[in-house]
Amino acid sequence: MTTPLKLTRSKWLKLETYKKIREERIPDIIKPYAARTYPNILETIGDTPLVRLNRIFEGIPGNFYIKLESGNPGSTKDRIAHYMIEQAEKRGDLKPGGTIVEATSGNTGFGLAMVAAVKGYRCVFTTKDKISPEKLAALRALGAEVEVCPSGVPAEDPRSYYSRAKQLAKEIPGAFYVNQNFNRDNADAHYHSTGPEIWRQTHGNVTWFVAASGTGGTISGVARYLKEENPRIKVLGVDAVGSVLKKYHETGIFDPSEVKSYLLEGVGKNIITGNTDFELIDHFVQVNDKESAWAVREVAHKEGILVGFSSGAALSAVKHAAHMFHEKDVVVILAPDHGNLYFSKIFNDEWMKTHGLM
Ligand SMILES: Cc1ncc(COP(=O)(O)O)c(C=O)c1O
């Protein structure tokens, strides 16, 4: 049994004084969060900061903001991982004691492994050999089993990370194959969270949304929400040189001859996914590895913001599209993950030189 704390008046006054001093020392910006606690790590997903970019786009008309998805425990993919698993549980596709199987370039895997740790599932992932060592280490740190597959092979090749994930899902009893490329809960997660956040954070003033497209979930879910709020909002998709998305968007042709290997992680595709709503995307810009890597370094130096490779791709795309923006535009650029996942790559001069980026 606990004894109720009895305070004399003088002790009480002393405590009140300490409390006041402490509160005065907490800067205003911290106060609203100071008393917040969360029942588990999954509840911290979302509500990420939107930060004005003041120097990197000097000379380009418009007001530029970056949505820092590194404010999630892992990346923007935490949102879809949480949502896709909860929906699978509701449908009965994933049962207690089941195994989560997915092909991942790293970030979705991190989100899924985090959800699995909290909820007690096993995780088996396939990934590509170009995954950054930091991302691979993070997956294994969270207890996931990971098979590394060759990149640069066609999706239907039995060695590809897609084929291997499908195969593993067939072999493992109680497996749920998440399939982020075709599982519409992916785009829906962004429709229900990222889109409304951007709308609220810009007080409905957003005029452009810029995001790298991989599975297409982020760009399609956010675009659907924003265009429902204001159909005049424009959406700029970011594709990689060596991917099929831009040509498919412009011509309706899936051209396998476009497919080349590249270093960017999470940007572009060698398939047409079920989560890319091409009609919601106004333009696509293709960017290369070099300009994307240098944009990552530039935003770190000029704005003090560490973001990942695909964020560099999106920043670079804004420069390509500079002629499309006007003085009053409010442009929101999504930064999917944190720069600390790329210290051994973009921020490593040796790696940059080895890959001809420096
Ligand atoms: C780092 C990174 N950026 C961008 C994307 C693309 O997002 P989406 O798959 O929602 O199109 C991904 C997807 O894997 C990613 O891992």
The ligand as an SDF file (V2000), in Angstrom:
LIG
                    3D

 16 16  0  0  0  0  0  0  0  0999 V2000
   13.6660    5.6640  -49.5010 C   0  0  0  0  0  0  0  0  0  0  0  0
   12.4200    5.5800  -50.2930 C   0  0  0  0  0  0  0  0  0  0  0  0
   12.0070    6.6520  -50.9450 N   0  0  0  0  0  0  0  0  0  0  0  0
   10.8930    6.6330  -51.7020 C   0  0  0  0  0  0  0  0  0  0  0  0
   10.1430    5.5070  -51.8380 C   0  0  0  0  0  0  0  0  0  0  0  0
    8.9290    5.5560  -52.7090 C   0  0  0  0  0  0  0  0  0  0  0  0
    7.7180    5.5960  -52.0040 O   0  0  0  0  0  0  0  0  0  0  0  0
    6.4810    4.8000  -52.5440 P   0  0  0  0  0  0  0  0  0  0  0  0
    6.8480    3.3410  -52.5030 O   0  0  0  0  0  0  0  0  0  0  0  0
    5.3690    5.1140  -51.6170 O   0  0  0  0  0  0  0  0  0  0  0  0
    6.2120    5.2240  -53.9360 O   0  0  0  0  0  0  0  0  0  0  0  0
   10.5500    4.3510  -51.1780 C   0  0  0  0  0  0  0  0  0  0  0  0
    9.8310    3.1040  -51.3590 C   0  0  0  0  0  0  0  0  0  0  0  0
   10.3310    2.0190  -51.1260 O   0  0  0  0  0  0  0  0  0  0  0  0
   11.7120    4.3920  -50.3700 C   0  0  0  0  0  0  0  0  0  0  0  0
   12.1460    3.3130  -49.6930 O   0  0  0  0  0  0  0  0  0  0  0  0
  1  2  1  0
  2  3  1  0
  2 15  2  0
  3  4  2  0
  4  5  1  0
  5  6  1  0
  5 12  2  0
  6  7  1  0
  7  8  1  0
  8  9  2  0
  8 10  1  0
  8 11  1  0
 12 13  1  0
 12 15  1  0
 13 14  2  0
 15 16  1  0
M  END
$$$$
